[in-house]
Amino acid sequence: MGDAVADVLNWLESRNDIQSLRAAVCDLNGIMRGKRIPVEQARKALEGKLRMPYSLIGLDIWGEDIEGNAQVFSTGDADGLCHWTGRGILPVNWTAHPTALLPLWLADETGAPYLGDPRRALARILDRYAALGLTPVAATELEFYLVDPTSQRPVGPVSPVTGRRLDSDAALSIDEIDDFEAFIHDVYEACRMQGIPVDTAIAENGVGQFEINLNHVPDALRAADDAVLFKRTVKGIARKHGFAACFMAKPYGERAGNGFHVHFSVVDKQGRNIFDDGSDQGSETMRHAVGGLLAAMAESTLVFAPHFNSYRRLRPRSYAPTAVAWGYENRMVAIRIPGGPSAARRIEHRVSGADANPYLVLAAILGAALMGIEKELSPGEPTGGEGQGLTLAKLPPDWASAIAAFETGKRVAEIFPAVLRDAFVACKRQELNTFALNVSDFEIETYLESV
């Protein structure tokens, strides 16, 4: 990695306007956590000499330590080594002064990967594919809302062109794209600077809701990096334009949720798509991959829907799945096989919300697919529509059920290392307990004198 370090240092020397850097790891909730360091410490960070506590990875959504966390209390909250991921320098132009991000991941004192790090979990799955001579090719689609940052509750933004507040849905509206062109242009420019392969942008079904697709790449670790960086970029550029960007799964109870859809195929050493057999149905290997995805889906729901709010999105007739099902060209089911040329045969996984951690999502999906391929699991018959009249297995209906399914699941135990599973469950249980202690205004209004 010596040449790459030299390239970064040379780039920083050419940027006299950058005086500080952000050195950060990604925690289990998908939040970047780390330090502001002087630019003079860039070499130290790039050469793996920065240290941060292992417990940083498992903080809850409010940034609090997990009660009883062994990483804190039995080890004295020990530090791990922070290794540079090798993902170049990532310029940041939306802060008060120009800066750049150095993405890191954790290792132990021997330099071995720390398996509680979500990025390490995905890398571990990809190593298993590589051992079989296989490479996943992945692309993602992320939805988000622009909202007015001055409001206590989400409301549509004011159009920069008309001066009127958005108050109605505008699916695929070119006018709405045009009205927010300055924001979208700056997002694309910031993504270009960071090497994030942005593709098409559309206005989505909700008020001020947009979807931007990221192009497929033959490196699922980079695809997850791109998704994490994209979310951070959109939030930063939105603030620069006087908006807030919201990736909550369901910010409005009566409007569309925010999804995080993953498309993937798998190629062999010769670059051949192993999901393609020349037919419209796809190969037997593809169906085995679908079988694995379905087998692990209920246990993995906590990864795809990790927050209290996530379960407001997973409702019937909402374009978000509730059943463990698959189908061809069917957006009502969890696993869709898109049409098109057979050479482009792929799987679309539609369960995850935009609030999920991309590293964990990709690890869960690709790990389950590999399990299906290796064990030749059958997906059963494809489903048409929402599968009315069929007896289909269901996703966990609420957060507590999803936590329990993940904690006891035998399939997820084959995908994720124990240290990560334990930390994720402890984090989510603490968050669940915190929500249970907070009584909403709606509850008070409903029950105060009526019961």
C-alpha distance (Angstrom), angle and dihedral (degrees) to the residues before:
residue distance angle dihedral
M1 . . .
G2 3.80 . .
D3 3.82 95.9 .
A4 3.81 91.1 48.0
V5 3.82 91.1 52.3
A6 3.80 89.9 49.8
D7 3.81 90.7 49.9
V8 3.81 91.7 53.6
L9 3.79 93.2 46.8
N10 3.80 91.2 48.6
W11 3.81 90.3 50.1
L12 3.79 91.2 51.0
E13 3.81 90.6 50.0
S14 3.79 88.2 56.6
R15 3.82 91.4 52.8
N16 3.80 106.9 68.3
D17 3.82 89.1 166.8
I18 3.83 91.5 68.3
Q19 3.79 110.4 83.8
S20 3.81 100.9 159.7
L21 3.79 139.2 31.9
R22 3.79 136.2 -153.7
A23 3.82 113.1 -127.7
A24 3.80 109.3 -169.5
V25 3.80 147.9 160.7
C26 3.81 125.5 -152.1
D27 3.80 115.7 -114.0
L28 3.81 128.2 -148.3
N29 3.81 91.4 -89.0
G30 3.81 91.5 54.2
I31 3.82 93.1 -106.5
M32 3.80 118.8 139.4
R33 3.81 110.3 -126.5
G34 3.78 127.5 -179.5
K35 3.79 146.0 86.6
R36 3.78 143.5 -48.3
I37 3.79 103.8 -127.8
P38 3.82 131.7 -176.5
V39 3.77 112.4 -103.3
E40 3.81 87.9 -115.9
Q41 3.82 88.0 70.5
A42 3.79 93.1 58.7
R43 3.81 93.5 103.9
K44 3.81 90.8 51.0
A45 3.81 90.5 54.1
L46 3.79 94.5 43.3
E47 3.81 92.2 50.6
G48 3.80 93.9 52.4
K49 3.80 98.3 -107.3
L50 3.80 98.1 124.5
R51 3.79 116.9 99.9
M52 3.80 131.6 -154.9
P53 3.81 131.6 169.2
Y54 3.80 118.1 -90.2
S55 3.81 87.5 -133.0
L56 3.81 89.4 68.4
I57 3.80 88.7 79.6
G58 3.81 94.1 58.8
L59 3.81 103.9 44.3
D60 3.79 115.3 132.6
I61 3.80 122.9 -110.0
W62 3.83 90.5 -86.6
G63 3.82 92.1 52.4
E64 3.81 94.5 -106.3
D65 3.80 125.9 142.2
I66 3.78 115.2 -106.6
E67 3.78 110.6 -106.1
G68 3.80 110.1 -109.8
N69 3.82 92.8 8.2
A70 3.82 107.3 168.1
Q71 3.80 89.5 -150.1
V72 3.80 88.0 64.6
F73 3.77 108.3 33.5
S74 3.81 105.7 30.9
T75 3.81 96.3 41.9
G76 3.80 99.8 36.1
D77 3.81 88.6 -110.0
A78 3.80 91.0 -65.5
D79 3.79 123.4 -154.7
G80 3.77 126.0 -118.5
L81 3.78 128.1 -155.7
C82 3.80 117.8 -95.7
H83 3.78 112.0 -139.0
W84 3.79 122.1 -166.6
T85 3.80 110.9 -113.5
G86 3.80 91.5 -141.5
R87 3.80 92.7 -119.2
G88 3.82 95.3 138.0
I89 3.77 123.3 -118.8
L90 3.79 115.7 -46.1
P91 3.82 112.4 -150.8
V92 3.81 117.2 -144.6
N93 3.81 115.4 -158.2
W94 3.80 102.4 166.9
T95 3.81 98.9 74.4
A96 3.82 124.8 90.5
H97 3.80 88.8 -96.4
P98 3.81 126.6 22.7
T99 3.79 114.9 -94.2
A100 3.80 139.8 155.0
L101 3.80 137.4 -131.8
L102 3.80 124.4 -123.9
P103 3.84 106.2 -162.8
L104 3.79 114.2 -145.5
W105 3.80 139.0 -178.2
L106 3.78 130.0 -158.5
A107 3.80 130.5 -100.7
D108 3.80 132.7 174.8
E109 3.80 126.3 -113.1
T110 3.81 91.8 -82.8
G111 3.79 91.5 53.7
A112 3.82 92.4 -108.3
P113 3.82 116.3 140.1
Y114 3.80 115.3 -89.0
L115 3.80 101.4 -127.3
G116 3.80 94.4 -154.5
D117 3.81 88.7 71.1
P118 3.84 109.8 99.0
R119 3.79 92.9 -141.4
R120 3.81 89.0 54.5
A121 3.82 89.3 52.4
L122 3.81 90.7 58.8
A123 3.81 92.8 43.9
R124 3.82 88.7 53.4
I125 3.83 90.8 56.1
L126 3.79 91.9 47.5
D127 3.81 90.2 52.3
R128 3.82 87.7 59.1
Y129 3.81 90.6 53.2
A130 3.81 90.9 47.7
A131 3.81 91.0 52.4
L132 3.82 87.0 60.2
G133 3.80 93.1 47.1
L134 3.82 91.6 -108.0
T135 3.81 132.1 129.8
P136 3.82 124.8 -165.4
V137 3.81 115.8 -138.0
A138 3.80 111.0 -153.6
A139 3.80 140.8 -175.4
T140 3.79 130.6 176.9
E141 3.80 139.4 -151.7
L142 3.81 119.3 -154.0
E143 3.80 127.4 -168.6
F144 3.79 124.8 -161.5
Y145 3.78 141.4 164.7
L146 3.78 127.9 -126.9
V147 3.80 108.6 -141.8
D148 3.80 138.1 177.3
P149 3.84 106.2 -92.6
T150 3.82 92.4 -154.9
S151 3.82 93.4 64.9
Q152 3.81 123.4 88.5
R153 3.81 89.9 -141.5
P154 3.82 127.5 36.7
V155 3.80 114.0 -81.2
G156 3.78 128.8 164.3
P157 3.81 118.6 -87.9
V158 3.78 124.7 -108.2
S159 3.80 111.8 -101.3
P160 3.82 110.1 -112.8
V161 3.82 88.0 -144.2
T162 3.82 105.8 42.8
G163 3.80 99.2 26.2
R164 3.83 88.7 -134.2
R165 3.77 125.2 122.4
L166 3.81 114.6 -111.4
D167 3.80 109.3 -114.5
S168 3.82 106.4 159.5
D169 3.79 139.5 58.0
A170 3.79 116.9 -93.6
A171 3.80 109.4 -176.4
L172 3.82 111.5 -170.5
S173 3.80 91.1 -8.8
I174 3.79 110.3 166.0
D175 3.82 89.2 -165.4
E176 3.80 91.0 59.9
I177 3.80 91.1 48.7
D178 3.81 88.5 50.7
D179 3.81 92.9 48.4
F180 3.81 90.6 56.2
E181 3.80 95.9 38.0
A182 3.82 94.2 120.2
F183 3.81 91.1 56.5
I184 3.83 94.1 42.9
H185 3.81 91.7 46.8
D186 3.80 91.3 53.5
V187 3.82 91.2 48.0
Y188 3.80 90.3 53.3
E189 3.80 92.1 46.3
A190 3.82 92.4 49.7
C191 3.81 89.6 47.9
R192 3.81 90.6 50.4
M193 3.80 89.8 53.6
Q194 3.81 90.0 52.4
G195 3.79 97.0 43.1
I196 3.82 94.0 -113.0
P197 3.83 107.1 153.1
V198 3.81 101.2 -134.3
D199 3.78 116.3 -176.3
T200 3.81 128.2 173.3
A201 3.79 127.4 -1.6
I202 3.81 125.8 -157.0
A203 3.78 138.7 176.4
E204 3.80 105.4 -111.7
N205 3.81 133.6 -149.0
G206 3.80 98.5 -81.9
V207 3.82 132.7 74.4
G208 3.81 105.2 -82.0
Q209 3.80 91.4 -6.0
F210 3.80 121.2 146.3
E211 3.78 137.3 179.2
I212 3.78 123.8 -152.5
N213 3.80 120.1 -173.4
L214 3.79 125.0 -147.0
N215 3.80 118.0 -144.9
H216 3.79 121.1 -110.7
V217 3.80 117.1 -94.7
P218 3.83 129.6 -170.2
D219 3.81 90.1 -124.7
A220 3.81 116.6 71.7
L221 3.81 91.6 -168.5
R222 3.79 89.0 59.0
A223 3.82 90.5 45.1
A224 3.82 89.2 56.3
D225 3.82 90.5 45.4
D226 3.80 88.2 52.1
A227 3.81 92.3 52.4
V228 3.82 93.6 48.8
L229 3.80 92.0 47.0
F230 3.80 92.3 43.9
K231 3.81 92.7 56.7
R232 3.79 91.1 49.3
T233 3.80 91.3 47.4
V234 3.80 94.7 49.6
K235 3.80 91.2 50.2
G236 3.80 91.9 49.7
I237 3.80 95.7 46.6
A238 3.80 91.2 45.7
R239 3.81 91.0 57.4
K240 3.79 89.5 48.1
H241 3.82 88.1 58.1
G242 3.79 95.4 45.1
F243 3.83 97.1 -100.1
A244 3.79 135.3 103.9
A245 3.80 119.7 -130.8
C246 3.79 115.0 -140.3
F247 3.82 123.5 -159.9
M248 3.82 94.0 173.6
A249 3.78 110.8 137.8
K250 3.82 92.6 -123.3
P251 3.82 116.2 8.1
Y252 3.84 91.7 161.4
G253 3.80 119.4 45.8
E254 3.81 94.2 -149.2
R255 3.81 100.3 37.7
A256 3.79 136.2 70.2
G257 3.78 119.3 -67.5
N258 3.79 127.4 -128.2
G259 3.79 114.2 -100.8
F260 3.80 133.6 -165.5
H261 3.80 106.2 -154.1
V262 3.80 120.8 -171.5
H263 3.80 124.4 -154.8
F264 3.79 119.0 -167.2
S265 3.76 145.2 164.1
V266 3.80 130.8 177.7
V267 3.80 126.8 -128.0
D268 3.81 129.5 -162.1
K269 3.82 128.4 -136.0
Q270 3.80 90.2 -79.7
G271 3.80 91.4 53.9
R272 3.81 93.4 -108.5
N273 3.79 118.5 147.7
I274 3.81 104.3 -120.5
F275 3.83 90.5 -158.4
D276 3.82 90.3 63.9
D277 3.78 120.9 84.9
G278 3.80 95.5 156.6
S279 3.80 93.7 -96.9
D280 3.80 132.3 106.5
Q281 3.82 89.1 -119.3
G282 3.79 97.8 58.6
S283 3.78 128.0 -130.2
E284 3.78 129.5 -51.5
T285 3.82 86.8 -111.7
M286 3.80 89.5 58.4
R287 3.79 90.6 52.1
H288 3.80 90.3 49.8
A289 3.81 88.6 52.7
V290 3.81 88.7 51.7
G291 3.80 88.5 49.3
G292 3.79 90.1 56.2
L293 3.79 92.3 47.6
L294 3.80 91.0 52.5
A295 3.81 93.5 44.9
A296 3.83 93.1 54.3
M297 3.81 98.4 34.3
A298 3.80 102.0 95.3
E299 3.81 91.9 45.3
S300 3.82 90.6 47.8
T301 3.80 96.9 48.3
L302 3.82 91.3 101.9
V303 3.81 88.0 63.5
F304 3.81 92.4 50.2
A305 3.82 94.5 40.4
P306 3.81 105.3 27.2
H307 3.82 101.7 159.3
F308 3.80 141.2 62.8
N309 3.80 90.3 -110.0
S310 3.83 92.9 49.6
Y311 3.80 93.4 79.4
R312 3.80 92.7 59.6
R313 3.82 86.3 68.7
L314 3.82 97.0 50.9
R315 3.80 97.4 76.1
P316 3.84 132.3 129.4
R317 3.82 117.8 -88.6
S318 3.78 92.7 14.0
Y319 3.84 101.1 107.9
A320 3.82 85.0 -107.9
P321 3.81 115.5 104.2
T322 3.80 126.8 -116.1
A323 3.81 99.1 172.6
V324 3.80 133.7 64.3
A325 3.80 98.0 -114.0
W326 3.79 143.8 124.5
G327 3.78 137.1 -155.9
Y328 3.78 147.7 164.4
E329 3.83 115.4 -93.0
N330 3.80 89.5 -14.3
R331 3.81 118.7 136.6
M332 3.81 92.2 -176.6
V333 3.82 94.5 73.4
A334 3.79 134.1 69.8
I335 3.81 96.4 -115.5
R336 3.81 117.9 40.1
I337 3.79 126.5 -173.5
P338 3.83 104.4 -152.9
G339 3.79 120.2 -143.1
G340 3.79 125.4 -123.3
P341 3.80 134.8 94.2
S342 3.80 113.8 -11.1
A343 3.82 91.1 -125.2
A344 3.81 87.3 66.1
R345 3.82 94.4 48.9
R346 3.79 108.7 149.2
I347 3.80 144.9 151.6
E348 3.79 124.1 -110.9
H349 3.82 115.7 -154.5
R350 3.83 108.9 -157.5
V351 3.81 105.2 176.6
S352 3.79 103.8 89.1
G353 3.77 124.3 92.2
A354 3.80 122.6 -140.7
D355 3.82 88.1 -109.2
A356 3.83 92.5 70.2
N357 3.81 128.2 101.5
P358 3.83 107.6 -101.3
Y359 3.82 93.5 -147.5
L360 3.79 92.4 54.9
V361 3.81 92.3 42.1
L362 3.82 93.5 52.7
A363 3.81 91.1 43.7
A364 3.82 91.9 51.1
I365 3.81 93.4 46.8
L366 3.80 98.6 43.4
G367 3.80 92.5 39.8
A368 3.80 92.1 53.1
A369 3.82 92.4 45.1
L370 3.81 91.1 51.8
M371 3.80 89.8 48.7
G372 3.79 89.0 54.0
I373 3.79 92.7 48.5
E374 3.80 94.0 47.8
K375 3.82 94.2 45.2
E376 3.83 95.1 36.7
L377 3.79 92.2 -128.4
S378 3.79 117.7 -171.5
P379 3.81 118.6 -129.4
G380 3.80 94.1 -156.3
E381 3.78 121.0 -135.6
P382 3.83 120.9 -24.8
T383 3.79 117.9 -106.7
G384 3.80 127.5 -126.4
G385 3.81 120.2 -146.1
E386 3.81 114.0 -22.7
G387 3.79 91.5 -32.3
Q388 3.80 96.2 -108.7
G389 3.78 111.1 -170.7
L390 3.80 93.3 19.5
T391 3.78 124.4 112.7
L392 3.78 102.3 -125.0
A393 3.79 129.4 171.9
K394 3.81 111.3 -109.6
L395 3.77 133.8 -135.2
P396 3.82 114.7 -115.4
P397 3.82 105.0 -78.3
D398 3.79 97.4 -142.2
W399 3.78 144.3 21.7
A400 3.82 97.1 -98.5
S401 3.82 92.1 51.8
A402 3.80 91.1 48.8
I403 3.81 91.8 50.9
A404 3.81 90.6 51.4
A405 3.83 92.5 46.9
F406 3.81 91.8 50.9
E407 3.80 93.2 45.5
T408 3.81 94.8 53.0
G409 3.80 99.9 29.8
K410 3.80 117.4 125.6
R411 3.81 93.5 -162.1
V412 3.80 95.6 53.9
A413 3.80 88.5 47.9
E414 3.82 86.6 64.2
I415 3.80 91.3 51.1
F416 3.82 106.2 40.1
P417 3.82 128.3 44.1
A418 3.80 117.1 -113.4
V419 3.81 95.0 -113.8
L420 3.81 90.7 58.3
R421 3.81 94.6 43.1
D422 3.79 92.2 51.0
A423 3.81 92.9 47.4
F424 3.81 93.3 46.9
V425 3.80 93.5 49.5
A426 3.82 92.1 46.8
C427 3.81 90.6 49.4
K428 3.80 93.5 49.5
R429 3.80 94.0 45.1
Q430 3.80 90.4 53.0
E431 3.80 91.1 49.3
L432 3.81 91.0 47.3
N433 3.81 90.9 51.5
T434 3.80 91.0 49.4
F435 3.80 91.7 53.1
A436 3.81 89.8 48.4
L437 3.82 89.5 59.1
N438 3.80 93.5 53.5
V439 3.80 115.9 81.6
S440 3.82 113.1 -157.0
D441 3.80 125.2 -130.5
F442 3.82 88.0 -118.0
E443 3.80 91.3 58.1
I444 3.80 91.5 50.0
E445 3.82 92.2 47.7
T446 3.81 91.1 48.2
Y447 3.79 101.6 44.9
L448 3.81 109.4 19.8
E449 3.82 96.9 101.0
S450 3.79 102.6 -1.1
V451 3.81 100.2 76.9
